[in-house]
Amino acid sequence: DLCDIYFPGYEIPSLPPMESKEKHIIKASMNIGKAFGIELEAHFDQKIDLNEDNIKEIISKGLRSVDYSQLGISDADKSQLYSSIAMTFLQFGYSSDALTFIDNALKIDNAISNMINKALILENMDMIEDSTTLYQSVLEKDPNNSIALNNLGHNFRRQYEPVEALVLFDKAITFD
């Protein structure tokens, strides 16, 4: 978005594909589990077509079915786990599940990173006013937070307020 504002019409080259989306989704899920000492396994009663949508649904069902209160991990780790799961759901396009998990993270720890993640989820759900309010709350706690400044600028740009957006983008660059 920043490049679109400062360099309109400039095409950013795409990165070469590293691996299939399906492998990336599985690997990312396994890494989330490993980070919290959880070994993830999947058992299937029937052959499953391992396309991206099926893998997303399998992982999503698994994440929804875990009783996270029984994991025996600290609240800080649980908050981080909920936040990671929320962002995984957001990547999958399951915004309402992402919102549920980030709200769980925020109940445990009202950390700036959790607030930014929730604002991003709301932004992706086209709840721009709620997202904007949350980014502004982050900036009340940390006025130099370049992520909140940039993302708030993006919200202003989406609301056709380009001057305010550019001011925030410039400020984000200054603090990055």
N, C-alpha and C positions, 0 to 999 in steps of 0.2 A: 504493500500500500504506500509506503514511504516513497518508493521509486516512482510509482504512478504520479504522485504529487509533484515531486521535484524533477522527474524526467519523463513527462508525458510522451507516450508513443514509443518509448525505448523498450525493446523486447529483451527480457532477461533470459539468457540461455538456460535451458533445462538441464538438470543433472542426469547423467546416465543411470539407468535402472540398476540397482545393486542386487536385488533379489525380488522374487514375486511377492505381491501383497500378502498372499496366504502365508508364506513362510515368515514374513515380517510380523504378521499378527501373532502367529504361534510363538515366535521367538520373543516378542515383546511381552506376551503373557507369561511365558516361562521365567523371564528375567524379573518381572514384578514379583512372582512367587519366590524366587531365589533370594531377592533382596530382603524378604521377611522370613526366610527360613521355611518356606512352604514348598513342598514338592507337588507340582501339579500333575495329575494323571487324567487321562480320558479313556473311557471304556465304552465301546459301541456294540449294540446288539445286532446291528445291521450295517451293511456297507453304506458309506456316506460319500456323496460327491463333494470333494474338498475344494469347493469354490469359495470365493471370498465371503459371500453372504452366509453360506452355511457355517463357515468357521466363526464368523462374527456371532451368529446366533448360538452356537455351541458354547463359546467362551462366555457370552453374556448370560446364558442360563446358568452356567457354572458359577460365575461371579455373584449372581443373584441368590444362589442357593446356599452359599457358605454362611455359617453362623459365626460372624466375625467376633462376637463377644467371647467366644470360646477359644480363641487363638492363643491366649496367654501372652500377649505382647503389651508393651507400655502404651499409654494413651498417645504419646507423641508418635510412636510408630504406627498406631492404629489410625491416627489422623492422616499421616503420610500415606498409608495404604489406601484409605478411602479416597484421598485426593488423586492418587495414581490411577485408581480404578475409575474415578469420575472422568479423568482425562482420556482413559482408554475408551470408555463409552462414548465420549465426545468424538473421538477419532472414528468410531464405528458408525456415528450418525444417530446414536441413541441418546438424544439430549435430555429427555425426561429422566432416564436412569442416571445420567451424568449429574443432573441437578440433585437427585436423591442422595447420591454418594458424597457430593461436595457439601451438601447440607449436613450430613453426618460428620464430615471432617470438621466443619465449622462449629458444630456443637461441642466438639472436644477441644479445638484450638482455633481461636479467631485470628490466626496468623495472616499476615499480609499475603503470603503466597496462596493461601486458601481463598482469600477474598478476591484476588486477581483471577484465580481459576473460575470462581463462581461468576464473576463479571464476564469472563470470556464465554462461558456456557450460555449465560443470558444473552449476550451479544449474538451468539450463533443461533439462538432461538428467536431472533429479531425482537427481543425485549430490550430495546436500545435505552429507553428511559431508566429502567431498573439497572441496567449495566452501567450507564453513565453515573448514576447515583453511587453505585458501589466503587467505581474507579475514583470518584471524588472523595469517598470515605478513606480509601487507601492513601490518597494524596494529603488528606488531613493528618494522617499518621506519619507519612513519609513523603514530604513535598517534592523530593528529588527522585522519586521512583520512576525510572525511565520506561519501564513496561507499562505502568499505569498511564503515564503521560502520552506515550505512543498510542495505546489502545483507546484512550479517551479522545485523542485527536481523530482516530479512525471513526469513532462514534459521531463526532461533530461533522466529519466529512460526509458520513452517511446521512446526516440530518441537514445537509446543504448549508453548513456553516464553515466555508473553506478558510476564512481568515482566522477563526478560533482554532481550527485544526492545524494550520501552519504554525501558529504560535506554539501550540503544544508539541508539534513535531520538532521544531527548533529547540525547545527546552529539553525534550527527550534526548536529542543528539548531544546537547551540552553536558548532560549528566551521565551519558552512556560511557 
